[in-house]
Amino acid sequence: MSSPREIGAEAVTAKGWLGARKWLLLRRMSQLGILGLFLLGPLAGVWVVKGNLSYSLTLDTLPLTDPYVLLQSLLTGHMPEKLALIGVAIVIVFYALVGGRTYCSWVCPVNMVTDLASWLRRVLGIKGGARFSRSSRYWILGMTLVLATVTGTIAWEMLNPVSMLHRGLIFGMGSAWALILAVFLFDLFVSPEGWCGHLCPVGASYSLIGKVSLLRVSATQRAACNDCMDCYMVCPEAQIIKPALKGAAKGASPVILSANCTNCGRCIDVCSKDVFEYGLRFGHKAEKDPVLKPPLQVANKSIV
């Protein structure tokens, strides 16, 4: 029996090692660079950015406030200061333009933990696992808001893996290691893309902000698709690809319009045919394809 084909191998052959990992490397530079700016103050006394991902002040001038945290604060009955309100307005406008869940793949440090778990699942050949509805994250989001209202505290932030990891890396992990390890093991052994793809309320909140975002991934060259399935295998939200990639015969736009797209660029990296690219949500005409390809199967699930 031949060994299974490595995901992205065709892209490496066509574009080279760097070309097939361009957006992955840029994402890691972004995540580590943002973290590095926060660490400069505590470690080197150079306070470029003060605070954390919940609220920060850059160069003592630019405030940035997490909308989810601010909403929880409002529900506790606390009125945020003016700078916090300005900061949340800046964040909402920015992510409304570039895509709300861009935060998940380009900023959030937990993404590096869950990406590692996803990669190890593929390397170790771990199949199956528990399946959660992707709407679960919105239910959890709602419950955390109810919790803030009932308790009068931002109680979720005491357990939020995103906040705990970021604070821990800056001020010391303490017991936060246990929670981050639990997220890693959950994604590795229990549920593929379980935390970020199905349960995280932070990602849910940013997906609501990015519903009408301008920046999108588009399958502009979908006629060149060779059905290698690599894009489906690496996408943390694989269900969002089908309408753009396989909807030509139905007149569907090649633009991935789902608010749950993280704009991570993984599909662009692993595609040897350069089917995908970044662009704007407007200006793409839906081409007609007289031939509708038969359904494909991934992990025993029909995707077409």
Backbone as numpy.savetxt, mean C-alpha at the origin, in Angstrom:
# Nx Ny Nz CAx CAy CAz Cx Cy Cz
9.87 -33.42 -13.04 9.02 -32.22 -13.04 9.90 -30.98 -13.04
9.60 -30.02 -13.91 10.40 -28.81 -13.98 10.09 -27.91 -12.79
11.09 -27.14 -12.37 10.89 -26.23 -11.24 10.02 -25.07 -11.68
9.24 -24.48 -10.74 8.36 -23.37 -11.10 9.14 -22.16 -11.56
8.60 -21.44 -12.51 9.25 -20.25 -13.05 9.30 -19.16 -12.00
10.44 -18.50 -11.89 10.60 -17.41 -10.92 9.80 -16.20 -11.36
9.05 -15.62 -10.43 8.25 -14.45 -10.74 9.18 -13.29 -11.10
8.93 -12.66 -12.22 9.73 -11.53 -12.68 10.95 -11.91 -13.48
11.17 -13.22 -13.70 12.37 -13.65 -14.42 12.38 -13.11 -15.86
11.22 -13.10 -16.51 11.15 -12.58 -17.87 11.46 -11.09 -17.90
11.02 -10.38 -16.88 11.30 -8.94 -16.81 12.78 -8.67 -16.63
13.44 -9.49 -15.82 14.89 -9.35 -15.62 15.62 -9.56 -16.94
15.18 -10.58 -17.71 15.80 -10.86 -19.00 15.59 -9.70 -19.97
14.38 -9.13 -19.94 14.04 -8.07 -20.89 14.60 -6.71 -20.49
14.60 -6.42 -19.18 14.95 -5.06 -18.73 16.20 -4.99 -17.87
16.76 -6.14 -17.50 17.90 -6.14 -16.61 17.47 -6.14 -15.15
18.41 -6.45 -14.26 18.09 -6.57 -12.83 17.55 -5.27 -12.26
18.20 -4.17 -12.55 17.75 -2.88 -12.03 16.43 -2.45 -12.64
16.29 -2.66 -13.95 15.06 -2.27 -14.62 13.84 -3.01 -14.11
14.06 -4.24 -13.65 12.95 -5.04 -13.14 12.69 -4.80 -11.66
13.46 -3.89 -11.06 13.28 -3.58 -9.63 13.31 -2.08 -9.37
13.13 -1.30 -10.41 13.27 0.15 -10.30 12.32 0.73 -9.26
11.04 0.42 -9.37 10.07 1.01 -8.47 10.16 0.43 -7.07
10.55 -0.82 -6.97 10.78 -1.41 -5.64 11.91 -0.67 -4.92
13.00 -0.43 -5.61 14.13 0.25 -5.00 13.78 1.69 -4.64
13.02 2.36 -5.49 12.60 3.73 -5.18 11.68 3.76 -3.97
10.82 2.76 -3.84 9.93 2.71 -2.67 10.73 2.52 -1.39
11.71 1.63 -1.45 12.52 1.40 -0.26 13.33 2.66 0.09
13.83 3.35 -0.91 14.53 4.61 -0.66 13.60 5.62 0.00
12.37 5.67 -0.46 11.39 6.60 0.12 11.09 6.24 1.57
10.78 4.96 1.83 10.44 4.53 3.18 11.60 4.74 4.14
12.80 4.32 3.74 13.96 4.46 4.61 14.41 5.91 4.73
14.24 6.67 3.65 14.60 8.09 3.70 13.71 8.87 4.66
12.41 8.61 4.62 11.48 9.28 5.54 11.80 8.89 6.98
12.04 7.60 7.19 12.41 7.15 8.52 13.72 7.80 8.97
14.67 7.93 8.06 15.95 8.53 8.39 15.81 9.99 8.81
14.91 10.73 8.16 14.69 12.12 8.53 14.15 12.24 9.96
13.27 11.31 10.33 12.75 11.31 11.70 13.84 10.94 12.71
14.77 10.06 12.30 15.80 9.58 13.21 16.95 10.57 13.40
17.12 11.50 12.45 18.22 12.46 12.54 18.19 13.26 13.84
17.00 13.65 14.26 16.89 14.43 15.48 17.32 13.68 16.72
16.64 12.56 17.05 17.01 11.81 18.26 18.43 11.27 18.24
18.93 10.87 17.07 20.24 10.22 17.01 21.40 11.18 16.77
21.16 12.24 16.01 22.26 13.13 15.65 22.03 14.59 16.06
20.86 14.88 16.61 20.58 16.24 17.02 20.28 17.18 15.87
20.01 16.63 14.70 19.67 17.43 13.53 18.17 17.30 13.31
17.44 18.33 13.71 15.98 18.23 13.73 15.37 18.75 12.43
15.52 17.97 11.37 14.86 18.31 10.11 13.36 18.10 10.26
12.99 16.97 10.84 11.59 16.64 11.07 11.40 16.32 12.55
10.42 16.92 13.15 10.07 16.65 14.54 8.72 15.94 14.59
8.60 14.99 15.51 7.34 14.30 15.68 7.37 12.88 15.17
6.24 12.41 14.61 6.12 11.05 14.08 5.10 11.05 12.96
4.69 9.88 12.53 3.77 9.80 11.39 2.37 10.31 11.73
2.05 10.40 13.00 0.75 10.95 13.39 0.71 12.46 13.20
1.79 13.12 13.64 1.92 14.56 13.44 3.40 14.91 13.39
3.78 15.69 12.41 5.18 16.09 12.28 5.27 17.54 11.83
6.43 18.13 12.13 6.71 19.49 11.70 8.09 19.48 11.04
8.11 19.79 9.75 9.36 19.76 8.98 9.96 21.15 8.91
11.23 21.26 9.30 11.96 22.53 9.27 11.21 23.62 10.03
10.52 23.20 11.08 9.74 24.12 11.92 8.73 24.94 11.14
8.37 24.44 9.97 7.47 25.21 9.10 6.30 24.39 8.57
6.60 23.21 8.03 5.58 22.43 7.34 4.94 21.41 8.27
3.67 21.59 8.64 2.99 20.61 9.48 2.32 19.53 8.62
2.38 18.28 9.08 1.69 17.18 8.42 0.98 16.37 9.49
-0.31 16.16 9.29 -1.12 15.46 10.29 -1.85 14.30 9.65
-1.79 13.14 10.28 -2.51 11.98 9.76 -4.01 12.18 9.94
-4.80 12.13 8.86 -6.24 12.39 8.96 -6.97 11.40 9.87
-6.55 10.15 9.85 -7.18 9.11 10.67 -6.99 9.40 12.15
-5.79 9.81 12.53 -5.52 10.14 13.92 -6.29 11.39 14.33
-6.32 12.40 13.46 -7.04 13.62 13.79 -8.54 13.35 13.94
-9.09 12.49 13.09 -10.52 12.16 13.20 -10.81 11.47 14.53
-9.94 10.56 14.93 -10.11 9.92 16.23 -10.06 10.96 17.35
-9.14 11.92 17.23 -9.02 12.96 18.24 -10.30 13.80 18.32
-10.85 14.14 17.17 -12.11 14.90 17.15 -13.23 14.13 17.83
-13.29 12.83 17.62 -14.35 12.01 18.20 -14.21 11.86 19.71
-13.01 12.10 20.23 -12.83 12.06 21.68 -13.27 13.37 22.33
-13.58 14.37 21.50 -14.01 15.66 22.02 -12.91 16.68 22.14
-11.72 16.38 21.62 -10.60 17.30 21.67 -10.51 18.08 20.37
-10.40 19.38 20.48 -10.24 20.22 19.30 -8.76 20.41 18.98
-8.32 19.95 17.81 -6.90 20.07 17.45 -6.48 21.53 17.31
-5.19 21.78 17.45 -4.65 23.11 17.25 -4.64 23.46 15.77
-4.45 24.75 15.50 -4.50 25.26 14.13 -3.50 24.56 13.23
-2.25 24.36 13.73 -1.24 23.72 12.90 -1.64 22.30 12.51
-2.30 21.59 13.43 -2.74 20.23 13.13 -3.79 20.24 12.03
-4.68 21.21 12.06 -5.72 21.32 11.03 -5.10 21.67 9.68
-4.12 22.56 9.70 -3.42 22.89 8.45 -2.70 21.65 7.92
-2.07 20.91 8.85 -1.34 19.70 8.46 -2.23 18.65 7.83
-3.43 18.47 8.36 -4.32 17.45 7.81 -4.84 17.88 6.44
-5.05 19.18 6.26 -5.50 19.68 4.95 -4.43 19.42 3.89
-3.17 19.64 4.24 -2.06 19.39 3.30 -1.99 17.92 2.93
-2.09 17.06 3.94 -2.02 15.61 3.69 -3.18 15.14 2.82
-4.38 15.59 3.10 -5.55 15.16 2.32 -5.42 15.59 0.87
-5.01 16.83 0.64 -4.85 17.32 -0.74 -3.77 16.50 -1.47
-2.65 16.26 -0.79 -1.55 15.52 -1.42 -1.98 14.12 -1.82
-2.59 13.38 -0.89 -2.95 11.99 -1.19 -4.19 11.89 -2.07
-4.98 12.95 -2.11 -6.09 12.97 -3.05 -5.57 13.10 -4.48
-4.36 13.63 -4.63 -3.75 13.77 -5.96 -2.98 12.52 -6.36
-2.16 11.99 -5.45 -1.26 10.88 -5.83 -1.82 9.51 -5.49
-2.95 9.44 -4.81 -3.52 8.15 -4.45 -3.33 7.88 -2.97
-4.44 7.73 -2.25 -4.36 7.59 -0.80 -3.47 6.47 -0.32
-3.57 5.31 -0.96 -2.80 4.17 -0.48 -1.36 4.19 -0.97
-0.98 5.26 -1.65 0.44 5.49 -1.89 1.16 5.57 -0.55
0.46 6.06 0.47 1.01 6.09 1.83 1.45 4.69 2.26
0.64 3.68 1.93 0.92 2.31 2.38 2.22 1.77 1.78
2.48 2.07 0.52 3.63 1.46 -0.16 4.87 2.34 -0.20
4.71 3.65 0.01 5.85 4.56 -0.12 6.26 5.20 1.20
5.43 5.11 2.23 5.72 5.76 3.51 5.71 4.78 4.67
4.67 3.98 4.78 4.45 3.14 5.96 5.59 2.14 6.18
6.21 2.13 7.37 7.30 1.19 7.63 6.84 -0.26 7.77
5.57 -0.47 8.13 5.07 -1.84 8.27 5.04 -2.54 6.91
4.94 -1.76 5.84 4.94 -2.34 4.50 6.19 -3.17 4.24
7.33 -2.73 4.78 8.57 -3.49 4.58 8.50 -4.83 5.31
7.82 -4.86 6.44 7.66 -6.10 7.21 6.75 -7.07 6.47
5.62 -6.59 5.98 4.67 -7.47 5.29 5.17 -7.87 3.91
5.93 -6.99 3.25 6.55 -7.36 1.97 7.53 -8.51 2.17
8.29 -8.47 3.26 9.22 -9.55 3.56 8.48 -10.85 3.79
7.37 -10.78 4.51 6.57 -11.99 4.75 6.02 -12.54 3.44
5.55 -11.65 2.55 5.01 -12.08 1.27 6.09 -12.73 0.41
7.30 -12.14 0.42 8.41 -12.71 -0.35 8.79 -14.09 0.20
8.83 -14.22 1.51 9.18 -15.51 2.10 8.13 -16.57 1.80
6.86 -16.18 1.76 5.81 -17.14 1.39 6.08 -17.74 0.02
6.49 -16.87 -0.92 6.76 -17.36 -2.27 8.01 -18.23 -2.29
9.06 -17.80 -1.59 10.31 -18.56 -1.57 10.12 -19.92 -0.93
9.38 -19.97 0.17 9.17 -21.21 0.91 8.04 -22.06 0.33
7.32 -21.49 -0.64 6.23 -22.24 -1.26 5.04 -22.44 -0.35
4.78 -21.51 0.56 3.65 -21.62 1.47 2.37 -21.27 0.72
1.45 -22.17 0.69 0.21 -21.99 -0.06 -0.98 -21.84 0.89
-2.05 -21.30 0.34 -3.30 -21.24 1.07 -3.23 -20.32 2.29
-4.09 -20.57 3.25 -4.17 -19.74 4.44 -5.57 -19.19 4.62
-5.78 -18.55 5.74 -7.09 -17.98 6.04 -7.40 -16.84 5.09
-8.65 -16.72 4.74 -9.07 -15.65 3.83 -10.05 -14.74 4.56
-9.76 -13.46 4.51 -10.63 -12.45 5.11 -11.20 -11.58 4.01
-12.40 -11.11 4.22 -12.96 -10.17 3.27 -12.16 -8.88 3.30
-11.91 -8.31 2.12 -11.16 -7.05 2.07 -11.97 -5.90 2.65
-13.26 -6.10 2.83 -14.07 -5.08 3.50 -13.86 -5.09 5.01
-13.15 -6.10 5.50 -12.93 -6.19 6.95 -12.21 -4.96 7.47
-11.29 -4.41 6.67 -10.52 -3.24 7.12 -11.44 -2.05 7.37
-12.53 -1.95 6.59 -13.44 -0.83 6.79 -14.28 -1.03 8.06
-14.61 -2.27 8.36 -15.30 -2.56 9.61 -14.40 -2.25 10.80
-13.13 -2.62 10.69 -12.18 -2.33 11.77 -11.99 -0.82 11.90
-11.93 -0.13 10.77 -11.83 1.33 10.79 -13.01 1.92 11.56
-14.20 1.46 11.24 -15.39 1.96 11.92 -15.37 1.66 13.42
-14.93 0.46 13.78 -14.90 0.09 15.19 -13.89 0.93 15.98
-12.75 1.27 15.35 -11.78 2.10 16.06 -12.32 3.51 16.29
-13.14 4.00 15.35 -13.74 5.32 15.53 -14.80 5.29 16.64
-15.56 4.20 16.69 -16.53 4.03 17.77 -15.80 3.94 19.12
-14.68 3.23 19.12 -13.88 3.08 20.34 -13.40 4.43 20.84
-12.95 5.27 19.94 -12.50 6.61 20.34 -13.65 7.42 20.92
-14.82 7.30 20.32 -15.99 8.04 20.80 -16.41 7.58 22.19
-16.43 6.27 22.39 -16.91 5.71 23.65 -15.92 5.94 24.79
-14.64 5.76 24.52 -13.64 5.84 25.58 -13.12 7.26 25.81
-13.30 8.14 24.83 -12.75 9.48 24.96 -11.25 9.53 24.81
-10.67 8.47 24.26 -9.22 8.40 24.05 -8.93 7.86 22.65
-7.74 8.14 22.17 -7.32 7.57 20.89 -6.74 6.19 21.20
-7.61 5.30 21.63 -7.18 4.01 22.16 -6.49 3.15 21.10
-6.94 3.25 19.85 -6.37 2.39 18.81 -4.90 2.65 18.61
-4.46 3.89 18.82 -3.06 4.23 18.58 -2.12 3.52 19.54
-2.66 2.97 20.63 -1.83 2.19 21.55 -1.53 0.81 20.99
-2.33 0.38 19.97 -2.17 -0.95 19.38 -1.87 -0.90 17.89
-1.91 0.26 17.30 -1.72 0.41 15.87 -0.28 0.02 15.49
-0.09 -1.06 14.71 1.27 -1.47 14.34 2.07 -0.39 13.63
1.40 0.43 12.82 2.10 1.50 12.10 2.69 2.49 13.09
1.87 2.97 14.00 2.35 3.95 14.99 3.38 3.34 15.91
3.14 2.10 16.35 4.05 1.46 17.30 5.42 1.21 16.68
5.45 0.76 15.43 6.74 0.50 14.78 7.51 1.78 14.58
6.82 2.82 14.11 7.50 4.08 13.84 8.02 4.71 15.13
7.17 4.75 16.17 7.63 5.30 17.46 8.75 4.44 18.03
8.61 3.12 17.87 9.60 2.21 18.42 10.97 2.38 17.79
11.01 2.56 16.47 12.29 2.74 15.79 12.97 4.04 16.19
12.18 5.04 16.56 12.73 6.34 16.94 13.08 6.39 18.43
12.17 5.88 19.26 12.34 6.05 20.71 12.64 4.75 21.45
12.70 3.62 20.73 12.95 2.34 21.39 11.73 1.45 21.27
11.95 0.20 20.87 10.84 -0.69 20.55 10.07 -1.18 21.77
10.79 -1.62 22.80 10.08 -2.18 23.94 9.23 -3.37 23.52
7.99 -3.39 23.99 7.08 -4.50 23.68 6.51 -4.43 22.27
6.80 -3.33 21.54 6.29 -3.20 20.17 6.82 -4.31 19.28
8.02 -4.85 19.60 8.57 -5.94 18.79 7.60 -7.11 18.70
6.90 -7.40 19.81 5.99 -8.54 19.83 4.85 -8.35 18.84
4.32 -7.14 18.77 3.20 -6.87 17.86 3.66 -6.93 16.41
4.82 -6.34 16.11 5.33 -6.36 14.74 5.66 -7.78 14.31
6.23 -8.56 15.22 6.50 -9.97 14.92 5.20 -10.72 14.66
4.16 -10.40 15.42 2.86 -11.05 15.22 2.30 -10.73 13.83
2.45 -9.48 13.37 1.99 -9.10 12.04 2.77 -9.87 10.97
4.08 -9.97 11.16 4.93 -10.69 10.22 4.52 -12.17 10.14
4.36 -12.82 11.27 4.00 -14.24 11.30 2.59 -14.46 10.78
1.71 -13.50 11.04 0.34 -13.59 10.54 0.33 -13.61 9.02
1.08 -12.70 8.40 1.15 -12.65 6.94 1.90 -13.85 6.36
2.88 -14.35 7.09 3.70 -15.45 6.58 2.96 -16.78 6.63
2.33 -17.07 7.75 1.76 -18.40 7.94 0.23 -18.46 7.93
-0.43 -17.37 8.26 -1.89 -17.42 8.45 -2.65 -16.93 7.24
-2.33 -15.72 6.77 -3.12 -15.12 5.69 -2.23 -14.31 4.76
-2.14 -14.65 3.49 -1.33 -13.87 2.55 -1.84 -12.45 2.41
-0.91 -11.48 2.53 -1.28 -10.06 2.53 -2.40 -9.79 3.54
-2.37 -10.53 4.64 -3.46 -10.47 5.59 -3.63 -9.13 6.25
-2.53 -8.54 6.73 -2.67 -7.30 7.48 -2.93 -6.11 6.55
-1.99 -5.81 5.68 -2.13 -4.63 4.82 -3.28 -4.77 3.82
-3.48 -5.98 3.30 -4.47 -6.17 2.25 -5.89 -6.39 2.73
-6.06 -6.73 4.02 -7.40 -7.09 4.47 -7.85 -6.44 5.77
-6.91 -6.09 6.64 -7.32 -5.71 7.99 -6.93 -4.30 8.42
-5.86 -3.74 7.90 -5.33 -2.49 8.43 -6.29 -1.31 8.23
-6.74 -0.68 9.31 -7.66 0.46 9.17 -6.96 1.72 8.66
-5.64 1.81 8.84 -4.90 2.96 8.31 -4.99 2.96 6.78
-4.74 1.79 6.18 -4.87 1.67 4.73 -6.28 1.95 4.27
-7.27 1.51 5.06 -8.66 1.77 4.71 -8.95 3.26 4.69
-8.42 3.99 5.67 -8.67 5.44 5.73 -8.05 6.15 4.53
-6.84 5.74 4.14 -6.19 6.38 3.00 -6.83 5.99 1.68
-7.42 4.81 1.61 -8.11 4.44 0.37 -9.33 5.33 0.15
-9.98 5.75 1.23 -11.13 6.65 1.11 -10.69 8.02 0.59
-9.52 8.46 1.02 -8.99 9.76 0.56 -8.64 9.69 -0.92
-8.13 8.53 -1.37 -7.62 8.42 -2.74 -8.62 7.95 -3.78
-9.90 7.98 -3.46 -10.90 7.48 -4.42 -10.89 8.22 -5.75
-10.58 9.50 -5.71 -10.63 10.29 -6.96 -9.24 10.78 -7.36
-8.20 10.12 -6.88 -6.84 10.59 -7.13 -6.51 10.62 -8.63
-5.63 11.53 -8.98 -5.25 11.71 -10.38 -4.21 10.68 -10.83
-3.20 10.42 -9.99 -2.14 9.51 -10.37 -2.62 8.07 -10.33
-2.46 7.36 -11.43 -2.94 5.98 -11.53 -1.95 5.11 -12.29
-2.02 3.83 -12.04 -1.32 2.85 -12.88 -2.28 2.46 -13.99
-1.76 2.39 -15.20 -2.61 2.09 -16.35 -2.00 0.98 -17.20
-2.84 0.06 -17.66 -2.40 -1.02 -18.55 -2.49 -0.53 -19.99
-1.69 0.46 -20.31 -1.79 1.12 -21.62 -1.44 0.20 -22.78
-0.59 -0.81 -22.52 -0.19 -1.74 -23.58 -0.76 -3.14 -23.32
-2.02 -3.21 -22.87 -2.56 -4.50 -22.47 -2.67 -5.49 -23.63
-2.70 -5.00 -24.86 -2.73 -5.92 -26.00 -1.45 -6.75 -26.08
-0.37 -6.26 -25.46 0.91 -6.98 -25.49 1.01 -8.03 -24.38
0.02 -8.10 -23.51 0.07 -9.03 -22.37 0.22 -10.47 -22.85
1.17 -11.20 -22.25 1.40 -12.60 -22.61 0.87 -13.58 -21.56
0.04 -13.07 -20.66 -0.60 -13.90 -19.62 0.41 -14.65 -18.75
1.53 -14.01 -18.45 2.52 -14.65 -17.57 2.05 -14.69 -16.12
1.11 -13.80 -15.77 0.49 -13.74 -14.44 1.39 -13.16 -13.35
2.56 -12.67 -13.70 3.46 -12.14 -12.68 2.87 -10.93 -11.96
2.14 -10.09 -12.67 1.56 -8.91 -12.04 0.55 -9.31 -10.97
-0.24 -10.35 -11.24 -1.20 -10.83 -10.25 -0.50 -11.43 -9.03
0.61 -12.08 -9.28 1.30 -12.77 -8.20 1.97 -11.80 -7.22
2.42 -10.64 -7.71 3.12 -9.71 -6.83 2.23 -8.59 -6.30
1.08 -8.39 -6.90 0.21 -7.30 -6.48 -0.44 -7.61 -5.14
-0.34 -6.71 -4.15 -0.99 -6.95 -2.87 -2.50 -6.81 -2.93
-3.01 -6.28 -4.03 -4.45 -6.12 -4.23 -4.80 -6.64 -5.63
-4.50 -7.91 -5.86 -4.56 -8.46 -7.22 -5.92 -8.31 -7.89
-6.98 -8.22 -7.10 -8.32 -8.14 -7.67 -8.56 -6.85 -8.45
-7.70 -5.85 -8.25 -7.92 -4.56 -8.91 -7.38 -4.53 -10.33
-6.56 -5.53 -10.70 -5.91 -5.50 -12.01 -6.86 -5.92 -13.13
-7.71 -6.90 -12.85 -8.53 -7.52 -13.90 -9.33 -6.53 -14.75
-10.07 -5.57 -14.16 -10.88 -4.69 -15.01 -10.06 -3.91 -16.04
-8.87 -3.46 -15.63 -8.04 -2.68 -16.55 -7.33 -3.55 -17.57
-6.87 -4.73 -17.14 -6.07 -5.58 -18.02 -6.92 -6.45 -18.92
-8.04 -6.98 -18.43 -8.83 -7.94 -19.19 -10.18 -7.40 -19.65
-10.38 -6.09 -19.53 -11.69 -5.54 -19.86 -11.80 -4.91 -21.23
-10.83 -5.16 -22.11 -10.85 -4.51 -23.42 -12.10 -4.87 -24.21
-12.48 -6.14 -24.20 -13.64 -6.58 -24.99 -14.93 -5.96 -24.47
-14.93 -5.54 -23.22 -16.12 -4.92 -22.63 -16.03 -3.39 -22.66
-14.97 -2.89 -23.27 -14.82 -1.44 -23.38 -14.34 -0.77 -22.12
-13.76 -1.53 -21.19 -13.29 -0.96 -19.93 -12.01 -0.16 -20.15
-11.87 0.89 -19.38 -10.66 1.70 -19.46 -9.45 0.90 -19.00
-8.28 1.15 -19.57 -7.07 0.47 -19.12 -6.52 1.02 -17.81
-7.15 2.06 -17.28 -6.68 2.68 -16.04 -7.19 1.88 -14.84
-6.30 1.58 -13.90 -6.71 0.92 -12.66 -7.32 1.99 -11.75
-8.63 1.94 -11.62 -9.36 2.99 -10.92 -9.64 2.69 -9.46
-9.36 1.49 -9.02 -9.66 1.12 -7.64 -8.89 1.99 -6.65
-9.60 2.44 -5.61 -8.96 3.23 -4.56 -7.99 2.40 -3.74
-8.05 1.08 -3.86 -7.17 0.21 -3.10 -5.84 -0.06 -3.79
-5.64 0.48 -4.99 -4.33 0.39 -5.62 -3.34 1.19 -4.78
-2.21 0.59 -4.44 -1.22 1.28 -3.62 -0.19 2.05 -4.44
-0.33 2.03 -5.76 0.64 2.71 -6.63 2.07 2.30 -6.32
2.25 1.02 -5.99 3.58 0.54 -5.60 4.49 0.31 -6.81
3.91 0.12 -7.99 4.72 -0.10 -9.19 5.22 -1.52 -9.36
4.77 -2.46 -8.54 5.23 -3.85 -8.67 4.85 -4.43 -10.02
3.63 -4.13 -10.47 3.19 -4.67 -11.76 4.04 -4.12 -12.89
4.49 -2.86 -12.76 5.34 -2.27 -13.78 6.69 -2.96 -13.80
7.25 -3.21 -12.62 8.57 -3.84 -12.51 8.60 -5.24 -13.13
7.61 -6.08 -12.80 7.70 -7.49 -13.17 7.19 -7.80 -14.57
6.65 -6.80 -15.25 6.08 -7.05 -16.58 7.16 -6.92 -17.66
7.45 -8.00 -18.33 8.47 -7.99 -19.38 8.00 -7.29 -20.65
6.69 -7.11 -20.77 6.11 -6.50 -21.98 5.79 -5.02 -21.79
6.11 -4.48 -20.61 5.83 -3.07 -20.32 4.37 -2.72 -20.56
3.51 -3.59 -20.07 2.07 -3.37 -20.20 1.62 -2.18 -19.36
2.21 -2.03 -18.17 1.76 -1.02 -17.21 2.68 0.19 -17.18
2.11 1.32 -16.81 2.89 2.52 -16.58 2.10 3.47 -15.69
2.79 4.43 -15.09 2.11 5.47 -14.33 1.57 6.52 -15.28
0.44 7.08 -14.91 -0.16 8.15 -15.71 -1.30 8.78 -14.95
-2.11 9.54 -15.65 -3.27 10.19 -15.05 -4.52 9.37 -15.33
-5.53 9.57 -14.51 -6.75 8.78 -14.65 -7.55 9.18 -15.89
-7.24 10.32 -16.48 -7.99 10.80 -17.64 -7.16 10.64 -18.91
-7.82 10.69 -20.05 -7.14 10.70 -21.33 -6.82 9.35 -21.91
-7.36 8.27 -21.30 -7.11 6.93 -21.84 -8.40 6.41 -22.47
-8.36 6.13 -23.75 -9.52 5.58 -24.42 -9.50 4.06 -24.31
-10.67 3.49 -24.10 -10.78 2.04 -24.00 -10.79 1.44 -25.40
-9.75 0.65 -25.70 -9.68 0.02 -27.01 -10.56 -1.22 -27.05
-11.02 -1.56 -28.20 -11.86 -2.75 -28.37 -11.00 -3.93 -28.80
-11.19 -5.05 -28.15 -10.44 -6.26 -28.46 -11.46 -7.32 -28.87
-11.46 -7.74 -30.12 -12.46 -8.71 -30.57 -12.29 -10.09 -29.96
-11.13 -10.37 -29.43 -10.88 -11.69 -28.87 -10.85 -11.61 -27.36
-11.76 -12.29 -26.72 -11.77 -12.34 -25.26 -11.07 -13.61 -24.82
-9.97 -13.45 -24.09 -9.18 -14.60 -23.69 -9.92 -15.42 -22.62
-9.68 -16.73 -22.59 -10.36 -17.57 -21.61 -9.91 -17.24 -20.21
-10.74 -17.60 -19.21 -10.39 -17.32 -17.82 -9.08 -17.97 -17.44
-8.33 -17.26 -16.58 -7.07 -17.77 -16.07 -7.26 -18.11 -14.60
-6.44 -18.97 -14.12 -6.54 -19.41 -12.74 -5.28 -19.03 -11.98
-5.44 -18.46 -10.82 -4.33 -18.19 -9.91 -4.73 -18.66 -8.53
-3.91 -19.52 -7.97 -4.17 -20.05 -6.62 -5.60 -20.58 -6.51
-5.99 -21.34 -7.55 -7.30 -21.99 -7.54 -8.46 -21.01 -7.56
-8.22 -19.76 -7.98 -9.31 -18.80 -8.05 -9.36 -18.26 -9.46
-10.54 -18.10 -10.00 -10.69 -17.49 -11.31 -10.49 -15.99 -11.16
-9.73 -15.41 -12.07 -9.49 -13.98 -12.01 -10.12 -13.25 -13.20
-10.73 -13.98 -14.08 -11.39 -13.35 -15.21 -12.85 -13.76 -15.21
